Amino acid sequence: MGHTRSPARIRITATVLTDVQKPNRSPTVFEQRVYQMCKAIPAGKVSTYGEMAKALNSSARAIGQAMRRNPYAPVVPCHRVVAANMNLGGFSGSWGVGCANVQRKKAMLENEGVKFNEHKVSSPRFVVLAQELQQLVADCKQH
């Protein structure tokens, strides 16, 4: 908040921020590749930031930043990407299981059939690994 003094009173001005600051630019080539891969994750499955990074020869942090900037949600289902330890990770710029956005992510995944033990994906059968991600993207390109 900014404070501006006037002779008779203090006027407080505030900047209203959106829930997540989306970029005011087109996605980079890297981000486009991330979104294409994320789109290939089928409903009822998840992948991790790390597995996506392996598939794209990148880093988990770079994947997370691209997901945070995703201007195409829900067409690009970034809610299907979780942390390496199978915790929910972040969602819509928020991090931690106590956040409303992360709870919304969990509910979206549960609606798609993903099962949880508390806040962790319950089984590796729900996880799409790097090699399968690459194949899913290749299959999408052929159709």
Sequence and secondary structure as in RCSB ss.txt:
>XXXX:A:sequence
MGHTRSPARIRITATVLTDVQKPNRSPTVFEQRVYQMCKAIPAGKVSTYGEMAKALNSSARAIGQAMRRNPYAPV
VPCHRVVAANMNLGGFSGSWGVGCANVQRKKAMLENEGVKFNEHKVSSPRFVVLAQELQQLVADCKQH
>XXXX:A:secstr
 EEEE SS EEEE     SS   SS   HHHHHHHHHHHHS TT BEEHHHHHHHHTS HHHHHHHHHT TTTTT
S GGGEE TTSB  EETTEESTTSHHHHHHHHHHHHTT  EETTEES GGGB  HHHHHHHHHHHHH 
